[in-house]
Amino acid sequence: MTALGVLTLHLHLPGCQSLKEKRGRIKPVLARLHKQFNLSVAETDLQDRWQEAVISCCLINNNPSFVQSTLDRVTRFAEASFPDVQLVNHQIEVF
């Protein structure tokens, strides 16, 4: 049985004064999550707001519990590894 997991992270970027600065702060987050966990990552909402971002991470595997635990680890990693970005909310869905 194939499982698809989607993690949505709502982030606050305090102090961002432009979209260019926001991109500069979000890009390393996207690259690090992709490299560390081998999942698809993209900014999916609030692209026009300077101090907010929504990042979605997607993972497909044949084991639903692996998908769930990996996305839980991604959430904890994002909170701990990026001190200049605050996690406002997150949501995990496994299909």
PyMOL Python script that loads the backbone (N, CA, C, O; Angstrom):
from pymol import cmd

cmd.read_pdbstr("""\
ATOM      1  N   MET A   1       0.840  -1.185   0.000  1.00  0.00           N
ATOM      2  CA  MET A   1       0.000   0.000   0.000  1.00  0.00           C
ATOM      3  C   MET A   1       0.880   1.241   0.000  1.00  0.00           C
ATOM      4  O   MET A   1       1.731   1.396   0.877  1.00  0.00           O
ATOM      5  N   THR A   2       0.692   2.104  -0.948  1.00  0.00           N
ATOM      6  CA  THR A   2       1.474   3.324  -1.059  1.00  0.00           C
ATOM      7  C   THR A   2       0.837   4.422  -0.222  1.00  0.00           C
ATOM      8  O   THR A   2      -0.380   4.605  -0.235  1.00  0.00           O
ATOM      9  N   ALA A   3       1.678   5.151   0.507  1.00  0.00           N
ATOM     10  CA  ALA A   3       1.204   6.250   1.340  1.00  0.00           C
ATOM     11  C   ALA A   3       1.827   7.556   0.860  1.00  0.00           C
ATOM     12  O   ALA A   3       3.014   7.624   0.540  1.00  0.00           O
ATOM     13  N   LEU A   4       1.002   8.575   0.820  1.00  0.00           N
ATOM     14  CA  LEU A   4       1.448   9.921   0.479  1.00  0.00           C
ATOM     15  C   LEU A   4       1.280  10.783   1.718  1.00  0.00           C
ATOM     16  O   LEU A   4       0.195  10.846   2.295  1.00  0.00           O
ATOM     17  N   GLY A   5       2.347  11.442   2.125  1.00  0.00           N
ATOM     18  CA  GLY A   5       2.291  12.328   3.273  1.00  0.00           C
ATOM     19  C   GLY A   5       2.593  13.753   2.867  1.00  0.00           C
ATOM     20  O   GLY A   5       3.505  14.015   2.081  1.00  0.00           O
ATOM     21  N   VAL A   6       1.811  14.675   3.416  1.00  0.00           N
ATOM     22  CA  VAL A   6       2.006  16.098   3.158  1.00  0.00           C
ATOM     23  C   VAL A   6       2.122  16.809   4.503  1.00  0.00           C
ATOM     24  O   VAL A   6       1.245  16.704   5.361  1.00  0.00           O
ATOM     25  N   LEU A   7       3.211  17.523   4.663  1.00  0.00           N
ATOM     26  CA  LEU A   7       3.443  18.340   5.851  1.00  0.00           C
ATOM     27  C   LEU A   7       3.373  19.802   5.427  1.00  0.00           C
ATOM     28  O   LEU A   7       4.061  20.218   4.495  1.00  0.00           O
ATOM     29  N   THR A   8       2.549  20.568   6.107  1.00  0.00           N
ATOM     30  CA  THR A   8       2.441  21.998   5.837  1.00  0.00           C
ATOM     31  C   THR A   8       2.967  22.752   7.046  1.00  0.00           C
ATOM     32  O   THR A   8       2.489  22.565   8.165  1.00  0.00           O
ATOM     33  N   LEU A   9       3.962  23.610   6.810  1.00  0.00           N
ATOM     34  CA  LEU A   9       4.571  24.416   7.868  1.00  0.00           C
ATOM     35  C   LEU A   9       4.238  25.884   7.629  1.00  0.00           C
ATOM     36  O   LEU A   9       4.578  26.437   6.583  1.00  0.00           O
ATOM     37  N   HIS A  10       3.583  26.509   8.586  1.00  0.00           N
ATOM     38  CA  HIS A  10       3.312  27.947   8.519  1.00  0.00           C
ATOM     39  C   HIS A  10       4.410  28.634   9.322  1.00  0.00           C
ATOM     40  O   HIS A  10       4.543  28.410  10.525  1.00  0.00           O
ATOM     41  N   LEU A  11       5.188  29.464   8.655  1.00  0.00           N
ATOM     42  CA  LEU A  11       6.360  30.078   9.264  1.00  0.00           C
ATOM     43  C   LEU A  11       6.199  31.583   9.411  1.00  0.00           C
ATOM     44  O   LEU A  11       5.552  32.238   8.593  1.00  0.00           O
ATOM     45  N   HIS A  12       6.797  32.115  10.462  1.00  0.00           N
ATOM     46  CA  HIS A  12       6.897  33.565  10.659  1.00  0.00           C
ATOM     47  C   HIS A  12       8.367  33.935  10.537  1.00  0.00           C
ATOM     48  O   HIS A  12       9.227  33.298  11.145  1.00  0.00           O
ATOM     49  N   LEU A  13       8.654  34.968   9.748  1.00  0.00           N
ATOM     50  CA  LEU A  13      10.021  35.418   9.500  1.00  0.00           C
ATOM     51  C   LEU A  13      10.177  36.825  10.065  1.00  0.00           C
ATOM     52  O   LEU A  13      10.051  37.803   9.328  1.00  0.00           O
ATOM     53  N   PRO A  14      10.449  36.941  11.362  1.00  0.00           N
ATOM     54  CA  PRO A  14      10.519  38.267  11.968  1.00  0.00           C
ATOM     55  C   PRO A  14      11.650  39.100  11.363  1.00  0.00           C
ATOM     56  O   PRO A  14      12.750  38.610  11.107  1.00  0.00           O
ATOM     57  N   GLY A  15      11.338  40.364  11.147  1.00  0.00           N
ATOM     58  CA  GLY A  15      12.352  41.279  10.660  1.00  0.00           C
ATOM     59  C   GLY A  15      12.510  41.354   9.159  1.00  0.00           C
ATOM     60  O   GLY A  15      13.269  42.198   8.680  1.00  0.00           O
ATOM     61  N   CYS A  16      11.838  40.521   8.393  1.00  0.00           N
ATOM     62  CA  CYS A  16      11.943  40.593   6.928  1.00  0.00           C
ATOM     63  C   CYS A  16      11.334  41.905   6.444  1.00  0.00           C
ATOM     64  O   CYS A  16      10.228  42.270   6.841  1.00  0.00           O
ATOM     65  N   GLN A  17      12.064  42.607   5.587  1.00  0.00           N
ATOM     66  CA  GLN A  17      11.607  43.900   5.101  1.00  0.00           C
ATOM     67  C   GLN A  17      11.298  43.909   3.605  1.00  0.00           C
ATOM     68  O   GLN A  17      10.904  44.941   3.062  1.00  0.00           O
ATOM     69  N   SER A  18      11.472  42.774   2.939  1.00  0.00           N
ATOM     70  CA  SER A  18      11.183  42.721   1.507  1.00  0.00           C
ATOM     71  C   SER A  18      10.994  41.267   1.086  1.00  0.00           C
ATOM     72  O   SER A  18      11.367  40.338   1.802  1.00  0.00           O
ATOM     73  N   LEU A  19      10.408  41.099  -0.090  1.00  0.00           N
ATOM     74  CA  LEU A  19      10.256  39.742  -0.626  1.00  0.00           C
ATOM     75  C   LEU A  19      11.611  39.139  -0.975  1.00  0.00           C
ATOM     76  O   LEU A  19      11.799  37.928  -0.862  1.00  0.00           O
ATOM     77  N   LYS A  20      12.551  39.971  -1.395  1.00  0.00           N
ATOM     78  CA  LYS A  20      13.896  39.485  -1.711  1.00  0.00           C
ATOM     79  C   LYS A  20      14.574  38.930  -0.453  1.00  0.00           C
ATOM     80  O   LYS A  20      15.210  37.877  -0.500  1.00  0.00           O
ATOM     81  N   GLU A  21      14.440  39.627   0.644  1.00  0.00           N
ATOM     82  CA  GLU A  21      15.010  39.134   1.906  1.00  0.00           C
ATOM     83  C   GLU A  21      14.318  37.846   2.334  1.00  0.00           C
ATOM     84  O   GLU A  21      14.967  36.920   2.821  1.00  0.00           O
ATOM     85  N   LYS A  22      12.991  37.788   2.152  1.00  0.00           N
ATOM     86  CA  LYS A  22      12.246  36.577   2.494  1.00  0.00           C
ATOM     87  C   LYS A  22      12.757  35.386   1.687  1.00  0.00           C
ATOM     88  O   LYS A  22      13.000  34.317   2.246  1.00  0.00           O
ATOM     89  N   ARG A  23      12.921  35.565   0.371  1.00  0.00           N
ATOM     90  CA  ARG A  23      13.434  34.476  -0.468  1.00  0.00           C
ATOM     91  C   ARG A  23      14.807  34.017   0.010  1.00  0.00           C
ATOM     92  O   ARG A  23      15.104  32.822   0.015  1.00  0.00           O
ATOM     93  N   GLY A  24      15.636  34.969   0.409  1.00  0.00           N
ATOM     94  CA  GLY A  24      16.969  34.635   0.892  1.00  0.00           C
ATOM     95  C   GLY A  24      16.953  33.826   2.172  1.00  0.00           C
ATOM     96  O   GLY A  24      17.866  33.039   2.420  1.00  0.00           O
ATOM     97  N   ARG A  25      15.928  34.009   2.989  1.00  0.00           N
ATOM     98  CA  ARG A  25      15.818  33.246   4.233  1.00  0.00           C
ATOM     99  C   ARG A  25      15.114  31.917   4.050  1.00  0.00           C
ATOM    100  O   ARG A  25      15.401  30.959   4.768  1.00  0.00           O
ATOM    101  N   ILE A  26      14.184  31.845   3.086  1.00  0.00           N
ATOM    102  CA  ILE A  26      13.426  30.617   2.847  1.00  0.00           C
ATOM    103  C   ILE A  26      14.220  29.609   2.019  1.00  0.00           C
ATOM    104  O   ILE A  26      14.132  28.405   2.259  1.00  0.00           O
ATOM    105  N   LYS A  27      14.990  30.088   1.053  1.00  0.00           N
ATOM    106  CA  LYS A  27      15.705  29.190   0.147  1.00  0.00           C
ATOM    107  C   LYS A  27      16.596  28.184   0.877  1.00  0.00           C
ATOM    108  O   LYS A  27      16.562  27.003   0.532  1.00  0.00           O
ATOM    109  N   PRO A  28      17.400  28.596   1.879  1.00  0.00           N
ATOM    110  CA  PRO A  28      18.214  27.601   2.594  1.00  0.00           C
ATOM    111  C   PRO A  28      17.373  26.588   3.380  1.00  0.00           C
ATOM    112  O   PRO A  28      17.775  25.435   3.536  1.00  0.00           O
ATOM    113  N   VAL A  29      16.218  27.016   3.870  1.00  0.00           N
ATOM    114  CA  VAL A  29      15.324  26.090   4.582  1.00  0.00           C
ATOM    115  C   VAL A  29      14.836  25.009   3.625  1.00  0.00           C
ATOM    116  O   VAL A  29      14.877  23.822   3.946  1.00  0.00           O
ATOM    117  N   LEU A  30      14.373  25.427   2.444  1.00  0.00           N
ATOM    118  CA  LEU A  30      13.890  24.464   1.448  1.00  0.00           C
ATOM    119  C   LEU A  30      14.995  23.485   1.055  1.00  0.00           C
ATOM    120  O   LEU A  30      14.773  22.275   1.007  1.00  0.00           O
ATOM    121  N   ALA A  31      16.183  24.014   0.775  1.00  0.00           N
ATOM    122  CA  ALA A  31      17.290  23.160   0.339  1.00  0.00           C
ATOM    123  C   ALA A  31      17.710  22.179   1.432  1.00  0.00           C
ATOM    124  O   ALA A  31      17.983  21.012   1.149  1.00  0.00           O
ATOM    125  N   ARG A  32      17.762  22.645   2.665  1.00  0.00           N
ATOM    126  CA  ARG A  32      18.211  21.775   3.756  1.00  0.00           C
ATOM    127  C   ARG A  32      17.207  20.671   4.042  1.00  0.00           C
ATOM    128  O   ARG A  32      17.594  19.526   4.274  1.00  0.00           O
ATOM    129  N   LEU A  33      15.916  21.006   4.029  1.00  0.00           N
ATOM    130  CA  LEU A  33      14.902  19.971   4.265  1.00  0.00           C
ATOM    131  C   LEU A  33      14.922  18.930   3.157  1.00  0.00           C
ATOM    132  O   LEU A  33      14.812  17.734   3.423  1.00  0.00           O
ATOM    133  N   HIS A  34      15.064  19.383   1.911  1.00  0.00           N
ATOM    134  CA  HIS A  34      15.129  18.455   0.784  1.00  0.00           C
ATOM    135  C   HIS A  34      16.336  17.528   0.919  1.00  0.00           C
ATOM    136  O   HIS A  34      16.213  16.313   0.760  1.00  0.00           O
ATOM    137  N   LYS A  35      17.478  18.095   1.207  1.00  0.00           N
ATOM    138  CA  LYS A  35      18.704  17.300   1.295  1.00  0.00           C
ATOM    139  C   LYS A  35      18.698  16.357   2.497  1.00  0.00           C
ATOM    140  O   LYS A  35      19.094  15.197   2.384  1.00  0.00           O
ATOM    141  N   GLN A  36      18.250  16.857   3.642  1.00  0.00           N
ATOM    142  CA  GLN A  36      18.295  16.073   4.885  1.00  0.00           C
ATOM    143  C   GLN A  36      17.316  14.896   4.871  1.00  0.00           C
ATOM    144  O   GLN A  36      17.624  13.821   5.386  1.00  0.00           O
ATOM    145  N   PHE A  37      16.133  15.106   4.279  1.00  0.00           N
ATOM    146  CA  PHE A  37      15.076  14.093   4.378  1.00  0.00           C
ATOM    147  C   PHE A  37      14.656  13.490   3.036  1.00  0.00           C
ATOM    148  O   PHE A  37      13.786  12.620   3.006  1.00  0.00           O
ATOM    149  N   ASN A  38      15.249  13.929   1.933  1.00  0.00           N
ATOM    150  CA  ASN A  38      14.946  13.403   0.608  1.00  0.00           C
ATOM    151  C   ASN A  38      13.440  13.450   0.308  1.00  0.00           C
ATOM    152  O   ASN A  38      12.825  12.446  -0.053  1.00  0.00           O
ATOM    153  N   LEU A  39      12.880  14.636   0.468  1.00  0.00           N
ATOM    154  CA  LEU A  39      11.478  14.824   0.146  1.00  0.00           C
ATOM    155  C   LEU A  39      11.304  16.076  -0.711  1.00  0.00           C
ATOM    156  O   LEU A  39      12.210  16.903  -0.810  1.00  0.00           O
ATOM    157  N   SER A  40      10.154  16.200  -1.315  1.00  0.00           N
ATOM    158  CA  SER A  40       9.858  17.371  -2.132  1.00  0.00           C
ATOM    159  C   SER A  40       9.423  18.506  -1.223  1.00  0.00           C
ATOM    160  O   SER A  40       8.620  18.308  -0.312  1.00  0.00           O
ATOM    161  N   VAL A  41       9.960  19.707  -1.475  1.00  0.00           N
ATOM    162  CA  VAL A  41       9.673  20.862  -0.630  1.00  0.00           C
ATOM    163  C   VAL A  41       9.451  22.077  -1.523  1.00  0.00           C
ATOM    164  O   VAL A  41      10.181  22.290  -2.492  1.00  0.00           O
ATOM    165  N   ALA A  42       8.436  22.872  -1.188  1.00  0.00           N
ATOM    166  CA  ALA A  42       8.175  24.100  -1.945  1.00  0.00           C
ATOM    167  C   ALA A  42       7.425  25.096  -1.072  1.00  0.00           C
ATOM    168  O   ALA A  42       6.696  24.716  -0.155  1.00  0.00           O
ATOM    169  N   GLU A  43       7.617  26.379  -1.372  1.00  0.00           N
ATOM    170  CA  GLU A  43       6.792  27.411  -0.756  1.00  0.00           C
ATOM    171  C   GLU A  43       5.463  27.404  -1.498  1.00  0.00           C
ATOM    172  O   GLU A  43       5.439  27.574  -2.717  1.00  0.00           O
ATOM    173  N   THR A  44       4.357  27.210  -0.783  1.00  0.00           N
ATOM    174  CA  THR A  44       3.076  26.988  -1.444  1.00  0.00           C
ATOM    175  C   THR A  44       2.012  28.046  -1.168  1.00  0.00           C
ATOM    176  O   THR A  44       0.952  28.020  -1.792  1.00  0.00           O
ATOM    177  N   ASP A  45       2.267  28.973  -0.251  1.00  0.00           N
ATOM    178  CA  ASP A  45       1.267  29.999   0.025  1.00  0.00           C
ATOM    179  C   ASP A  45       1.934  31.206   0.673  1.00  0.00           C
ATOM    180  O   ASP A  45       3.067  31.127   1.147  1.00  0.00           O
ATOM    181  N   LEU A  46       1.223  32.306   0.685  1.00  0.00           N
ATOM    182  CA  LEU A  46       1.657  33.574   1.286  1.00  0.00           C
ATOM    183  C   LEU A  46       2.922  34.121   0.636  1.00  0.00           C
ATOM    184  O   LEU A  46       3.746  34.748   1.303  1.00  0.00           O
ATOM    185  N   GLN A  47       3.075  33.886  -0.662  1.00  0.00           N
ATOM    186  CA  GLN A  47       4.268  34.347  -1.372  1.00  0.00           C
ATOM    187  C   GLN A  47       4.384  35.866  -1.400  1.00  0.00           C
ATOM    188  O   GLN A  47       5.483  36.392  -1.570  1.00  0.00           O
ATOM    189  N   ASP A  48       3.278  36.578  -1.239  1.00  0.00           N
ATOM    190  CA  ASP A  48       3.309  38.034  -1.315  1.00  0.00           C
ATOM    191  C   ASP A  48       3.481  38.716   0.048  1.00  0.00           C
ATOM    192  O   ASP A  48       3.495  39.945   0.122  1.00  0.00           O
ATOM    193  N   ARG A  49       3.610  37.948   1.105  1.00  0.00           N
ATOM    194  CA  ARG A  49       3.799  38.520   2.444  1.00  0.00           C
ATOM    195  C   ARG A  49       5.263  38.445   2.846  1.00  0.00           C
ATOM    196  O   ARG A  49       5.913  37.414   2.670  1.00  0.00           O
ATOM    197  N   TRP A  50       5.770  39.525   3.379  1.00  0.00           N
ATOM    198  CA  TRP A  50       7.194  39.611   3.720  1.00  0.00           C
ATOM    199  C   TRP A  50       7.585  38.740   4.902  1.00  0.00           C
ATOM    200  O   TRP A  50       8.663  38.146   4.904  1.00  0.00           O
ATOM    201  N   GLN A  51       6.728  38.659   5.900  1.00  0.00           N
ATOM    202  CA  GLN A  51       7.130  38.007   7.144  1.00  0.00           C
ATOM    203  C   GLN A  51       6.422  36.684   7.405  1.00  0.00           C
ATOM    204  O   GLN A  51       6.473  36.168   8.522  1.00  0.00           O
ATOM    205  N   GLU A  52       5.769  36.132   6.401  1.00  0.00           N
ATOM    206  CA  GLU A  52       5.098  34.845   6.556  1.00  0.00           C
ATOM    207  C   GLU A  52       5.347  33.975   5.338  1.00  0.00           C
ATOM    208  O   GLU A  52       5.532  34.470   4.225  1.00  0.00           O
ATOM    209  N   ALA A  53       5.348  32.669   5.570  1.00  0.00           N
ATOM    210  CA  ALA A  53       5.504  31.716   4.471  1.00  0.00           C
ATOM    211  C   ALA A  53       4.810  30.413   4.853  1.00  0.00           C
ATOM    212  O   ALA A  53       4.713  30.057   6.028  1.00  0.00           O
ATOM    213  N   VAL A  54       4.337  29.726   3.843  1.00  0.00           N
ATOM    214  CA  VAL A  54       3.823  28.368   4.035  1.00  0.00           C
ATOM    215  C   VAL A  54       4.670  27.460   3.155  1.00  0.00           C
ATOM    216  O   VAL A  54       4.767  27.648   1.942  1.00  0.00           O
ATOM    217  N   ILE A  55       5.278  26.475   3.799  1.00  0.00           N
ATOM    218  CA  ILE A  55       6.108  25.503   3.103  1.00  0.00           C
ATOM    219  C   ILE A  55       5.407  24.156   3.184  1.00  0.00           C
ATOM    220  O   ILE A  55       4.919  23.759   4.241  1.00  0.00           O
ATOM    221  N   SER A  56       5.364  23.459   2.059  1.00  0.00           N
ATOM    222  CA  SER A  56       4.777  22.121   2.034  1.00  0.00           C
ATOM    223  C   SER A  56       5.853  21.109   1.684  1.00  0.00           C
ATOM    224  O   SER A  56       6.663  21.325   0.782  1.00  0.00           O
ATOM    225  N   CYS A  57       5.847  20.006   2.408  1.00  0.00           N
ATOM    226  CA  CYS A  57       6.782  18.907   2.186  1.00  0.00           C
ATOM    227  C   CYS A  57       5.956  17.675   1.829  1.00  0.00           C
ATOM    228  O   CYS A  57       4.922  17.410   2.442  1.00  0.00           O
ATOM    229  N   CYS A  58       6.419  16.930   0.838  1.00  0.00           N
ATOM    230  CA  CYS A  58       5.678  15.767   0.359  1.00  0.00           C
ATOM    231  C   CYS A  58       6.596  14.550   0.337  1.00  0.00           C
ATOM    232  O   CYS A  58       7.749  14.635  -0.085  1.00  0.00           O
ATOM    233  N   LEU A  59       6.073  13.424   0.794  1.00  0.00           N
ATOM    234  CA  LEU A  59       6.847  12.182   0.850  1.00  0.00           C
ATOM    235  C   LEU A  59       5.939  11.022   0.466  1.00  0.00           C
ATOM    236  O   LEU A  59       4.804  10.927   0.933  1.00  0.00           O
ATOM    237  N   ILE A  60       6.446  10.147  -0.385  1.00  0.00           N
ATOM    238  CA  ILE A  60       5.712   8.941  -0.789  1.00  0.00           C
ATOM    239  C   ILE A  60       6.541   7.725  -0.406  1.00  0.00           C
ATOM    240  O   ILE A  60       7.746   7.674  -0.656  1.00  0.00           O
ATOM    241  N   ASN A  61       5.881   6.747   0.202  1.00  0.00           N
ATOM    242  CA  ASN A  61       6.548   5.521   0.615  1.00  0.00           C
ATOM    243  C   ASN A  61       5.483   4.434   0.727  1.00  0.00           C
ATOM    244  O   ASN A  61       4.289   4.728   0.789  1.00  0.00           O
ATOM    245  N   ASN A  62       5.919   3.185   0.753  1.00  0.00           N
ATOM    246  CA  ASN A  62       4.950   2.090   0.869  1.00  0.00           C
ATOM    247  C   ASN A  62       4.565   1.795   2.319  1.00  0.00           C
ATOM    248  O   ASN A  62       3.747   0.909   2.566  1.00  0.00           O
ATOM    249  N   ASN A  63       5.142   2.524   3.284  1.00  0.00           N
ATOM    250  CA  ASN A  63       4.859   2.303   4.696  1.00  0.00           C
ATOM    251  C   ASN A  63       4.283   3.588   5.309  1.00  0.00           C
ATOM    252  O   ASN A  63       5.024   4.549   5.515  1.00  0.00           O
ATOM    253  N   PRO A  64       2.980   3.623   5.604  1.00  0.00           N
ATOM    254  CA  PRO A  64       2.373   4.838   6.167  1.00  0.00           C
ATOM    255  C   PRO A  64       2.988   5.285   7.492  1.00  0.00           C
ATOM    256  O   PRO A  64       3.086   6.486   7.744  1.00  0.00           O
ATOM    257  N   SER A  65       3.401   4.353   8.335  1.00  0.00           N
ATOM    258  CA  SER A  65       4.003   4.748   9.611  1.00  0.00           C
ATOM    259  C   SER A  65       5.374   5.396   9.401  1.00  0.00           C
ATOM    260  O   SER A  65       5.760   6.287  10.159  1.00  0.00           O
ATOM    261  N   PHE A  66       6.111   4.956   8.378  1.00  0.00           N
ATOM    262  CA  PHE A  66       7.381   5.605   8.043  1.00  0.00           C
ATOM    263  C   PHE A  66       7.142   7.040   7.584  1.00  0.00           C
ATOM    264  O   PHE A  66       7.866   7.955   7.978  1.00  0.00           O
ATOM    265  N   VAL A  67       6.129   7.228   6.756  1.00  0.00           N
ATOM    266  CA  VAL A  67       5.797   8.574   6.268  1.00  0.00           C
ATOM    267  C   VAL A  67       5.445   9.480   7.440  1.00  0.00           C
ATOM    268  O   VAL A  67       5.946  10.600   7.533  1.00  0.00           O
ATOM    269  N   GLN A  68       4.589   9.003   8.331  1.00  0.00           N
ATOM    270  CA  GLN A  68       4.172   9.798   9.498  1.00  0.00           C
ATOM    271  C   GLN A  68       5.370  10.150  10.382  1.00  0.00           C
ATOM    272  O   GLN A  68       5.538  11.307  10.766  1.00  0.00           O
ATOM    273  N   SER A  69       6.194   9.166  10.703  1.00  0.00           N
ATOM    274  CA  SER A  69       7.330   9.426  11.598  1.00  0.00           C
ATOM    275  C   SER A  69       8.363  10.351  10.951  1.00  0.00           C
ATOM    276  O   SER A  69       8.967  11.181  11.630  1.00  0.00           O
ATOM    277  N   THR A  70       8.563  10.207   9.648  1.00  0.00           N
ATOM    278  CA  THR A  70       9.513  11.088   8.958  1.00  0.00           C
ATOM    279  C   THR A  70       9.017  12.527   8.975  1.00  0.00           C
ATOM    280  O   THR A  70       9.795  13.444   9.239  1.00  0.00           O
ATOM    281  N   LEU A  71       7.742  12.737   8.698  1.00  0.00           N
ATOM    282  CA  LEU A  71       7.205  14.095   8.702  1.00  0.00           C
ATOM    283  C   LEU A  71       7.193  14.691  10.107  1.00  0.00           C
ATOM    284  O   LEU A  71       7.347  15.903  10.259  1.00  0.00           O
ATOM    285  N   ASP A  72       7.014  13.867  11.130  1.00  0.00           N
ATOM    286  CA  ASP A  72       7.167  14.335  12.513  1.00  0.00           C
ATOM    287  C   ASP A  72       8.595  14.802  12.766  1.00  0.00           C
ATOM    288  O   ASP A  72       8.816  15.839  13.391  1.00  0.00           O
ATOM    289  N   ARG A  73       9.562  14.031  12.278  1.00  0.00           N
ATOM    290  CA  ARG A  73      10.980  14.407  12.439  1.00  0.00           C
ATOM    291  C   ARG A  73      11.297  15.692  11.686  1.00  0.00           C
ATOM    292  O   ARG A  73      12.059  16.526  12.176  1.00  0.00           O
ATOM    293  N   VAL A  74      10.720  15.858  10.503  1.00  0.00           N
ATOM    294  CA  VAL A  74      10.932  17.085   9.726  1.00  0.00           C
ATOM    295  C   VAL A  74      10.452  18.293  10.524  1.00  0.00           C
ATOM    296  O   VAL A  74      11.125  19.323  10.562  1.00  0.00           O
ATOM    297  N   THR A  75       9.297  18.169  11.158  1.00  0.00           N
ATOM    298  CA  THR A  75       8.753  19.266  11.964  1.00  0.00           C
ATOM    299  C   THR A  75       9.698  19.621  13.103  1.00  0.00           C
ATOM    300  O   THR A  75      10.010  20.794  13.306  1.00  0.00           O
ATOM    301  N   ARG A  76      10.151  18.630  13.839  1.00  0.00           N
ATOM    302  CA  ARG A  76      11.076  18.878  14.957  1.00  0.00           C
ATOM    303  C   ARG A  76      12.393  19.467  14.457  1.00  0.00           C
ATOM    304  O   ARG A  76      12.950  20.367  15.085  1.00  0.00           O
ATOM    305  N   PHE A  77      12.887  18.963  13.336  1.00  0.00           N
ATOM    306  CA  PHE A  77      14.129  19.458  12.748  1.00  0.00           C
ATOM    307  C   PHE A  77      13.990  20.924  12.342  1.00  0.00           C
ATOM    308  O   PHE A  77      14.887  21.727  12.595  1.00  0.00           O
ATOM    309  N   ALA A  78      12.869  21.272  11.714  1.00  0.00           N
ATOM    310  CA  ALA A  78      12.646  22.652  11.271  1.00  0.00           C
ATOM    311  C   ALA A  78      12.596  23.602  12.461  1.00  0.00           C
ATOM    312  O   ALA A  78      13.134  24.707  12.394  1.00  0.00           O
ATOM    313  N   GLU A  79      11.961  23.186  13.541  1.00  0.00           N
ATOM    314  CA  GLU A  79      11.901  24.023  14.744  1.00  0.00           C
ATOM    315  C   GLU A  79      13.276  24.231  15.357  1.00  0.00           C
ATOM    316  O   GLU A  79      13.596  25.331  15.806  1.00  0.00           O
ATOM    317  N   ALA A  80      14.084  23.193  15.381  1.00  0.00           N
ATOM    318  CA  ALA A  80      15.374  23.249  16.056  1.00  0.00           C
ATOM    319  C   ALA A  80      16.496  23.834  15.210  1.00  0.00           C
ATOM    320  O   ALA A  80      17.450  24.384  15.760  1.00  0.00           O
ATOM    321  N   SER A  81      16.409  23.730  13.904  1.00  0.00           N
ATOM    322  CA  SER A  81      17.555  24.037  13.044  1.00  0.00           C
ATOM    323  C   SER A  81      17.563  25.434  12.440  1.00  0.00           C
ATOM    324  O   SER A  81      18.579  25.859  11.890  1.00  0.00           O
ATOM    325  N   PHE A  82      16.461  26.148  12.530  1.00  0.00           N
ATOM    326  CA  PHE A  82      16.381  27.461  11.890  1.00  0.00           C
ATOM    327  C   PHE A  82      15.932  28.502  12.913  1.00  0.00           C
ATOM    328  O   PHE A  82      14.747  28.825  12.988  1.00  0.00           O
ATOM    329  N   PRO A  83      16.869  29.028  13.699  1.00  0.00           N
ATOM    330  CA  PRO A  83      16.492  29.939  14.790  1.00  0.00           C
ATOM    331  C   PRO A  83      15.912  31.267  14.318  1.00  0.00           C
ATOM    332  O   PRO A  83      15.218  31.933  15.087  1.00  0.00           O
ATOM    333  N   ASP A  84      16.176  31.672  13.079  1.00  0.00           N
ATOM    334  CA  ASP A  84      15.655  32.943  12.583  1.00  0.00           C
ATOM    335  C   ASP A  84      14.266  32.802  11.958  1.00  0.00           C
ATOM    336  O   ASP A  84      13.715  33.770  11.434  1.00  0.00           O
ATOM    337  N   VAL A  85      13.703  31.590  12.016  1.00  0.00           N
ATOM    338  CA  VAL A  85      12.373  31.309  11.484  1.00  0.00           C
ATOM    339  C   VAL A  85      11.547  30.684  12.608  1.00  0.00           C
ATOM    340  O   VAL A  85      11.994  29.745  13.266  1.00  0.00           O
ATOM    341  N   GLN A  86      10.345  31.210  12.822  1.00  0.00           N
ATOM    342  CA  GLN A  86       9.478  30.685  13.874  1.00  0.00           C
ATOM    343  C   GLN A  86       8.355  29.847  13.261  1.00  0.00           C
ATOM    344  O   GLN A  86       7.684  30.277  12.323  1.00  0.00           O
ATOM    345  N   LEU A  87       8.163  28.659  13.800  1.00  0.00           N
ATOM    346  CA  LEU A  87       7.077  27.792  13.353  1.00  0.00           C
ATOM    347  C   LEU A  87       5.791  28.222  14.046  1.00  0.00           C
ATOM    348  O   LEU A  87       5.675  28.114  15.267  1.00  0.00           O
ATOM    349  N   VAL A  88       4.826  28.709  13.274  1.00  0.00           N
ATOM    350  CA  VAL A  88       3.547  29.163  13.808  1.00  0.00           C
ATOM    351  C   VAL A  88       2.607  27.980  13.979  1.00  0.00           C
ATOM    352  O   VAL A  88       1.935  27.843  15.001  1.00  0.00           O
ATOM    353  N   ASN A  89       2.570  27.125  12.956  1.00  0.00           N
ATOM    354  CA  ASN A  89       1.639  26.007  12.952  1.00  0.00           C
ATOM    355  C   ASN A  89       2.139  24.954  11.977  1.00  0.00           C
ATOM    356  O   ASN A  89       2.904  25.260  11.062  1.00  0.00           O
ATOM    357  N   HIS A  90       1.714  23.736  12.170  1.00  0.00           N
ATOM    358  CA  HIS A  90       2.034  22.689  11.197  1.00  0.00           C
ATOM    359  C   HIS A  90       0.859  21.698  11.132  1.00  0.00           C
ATOM    360  O   HIS A  90       0.064  21.570  12.063  1.00  0.00           O
ATOM    361  N   GLN A  91       0.791  21.016  10.004  1.00  0.00           N
ATOM    362  CA  GLN A  91      -0.259  20.022   9.802  1.00  0.00           C
ATOM    363  C   GLN A  91       0.321  18.875   8.979  1.00  0.00           C
ATOM    364  O   GLN A  91       1.002  19.098   7.978  1.00  0.00           O
ATOM    365  N   ILE A  92       0.045  17.655   9.409  1.00  0.00           N
ATOM    366  CA  ILE A  92       0.489  16.468   8.691  1.00  0.00           C
ATOM    367  C   ILE A  92      -0.754  15.693   8.247  1.00  0.00           C
ATOM    368  O   ILE A  92      -1.667  15.435   9.032  1.00  0.00           O
ATOM    369  N   GLU A  93      -0.755  15.335   6.969  1.00  0.00           N
ATOM    370  CA  GLU A  93      -1.820  14.493   6.421  1.00  0.00           C
ATOM    371  C   GLU A  93      -1.171  13.318   5.708  1.00  0.00           C
ATOM    372  O   GLU A  93      -0.254  13.503   4.908  1.00  0.00           O
ATOM    373  N   VAL A  94      -1.644  12.112   5.994  1.00  0.00           N
ATOM    374  CA  VAL A  94      -1.146  10.912   5.327  1.00  0.00           C
ATOM    375  C   VAL A  94      -2.334  10.253   4.634  1.00  0.00           C
ATOM    376  O   VAL A  94      -3.350   9.952   5.261  1.00  0.00           O
ATOM    377  N   PHE A  95      -2.185  10.036   3.336  1.00  0.00           N
ATOM    378  CA  PHE A  95      -3.242   9.432   2.525  1.00  0.00           C
ATOM    379  C   PHE A  95      -2.855   8.040   2.091  1.00  0.00           C
ATOM    380  O   PHE A  95      -3.624   7.373   1.398  1.00  0.00           O
TER     381      PHE A  95
END
""", "prot")
cmd.dss("prot")
cmd.show_as("cartoon", "prot")
cmd.util.cbc("prot")
cmd.orient("prot")
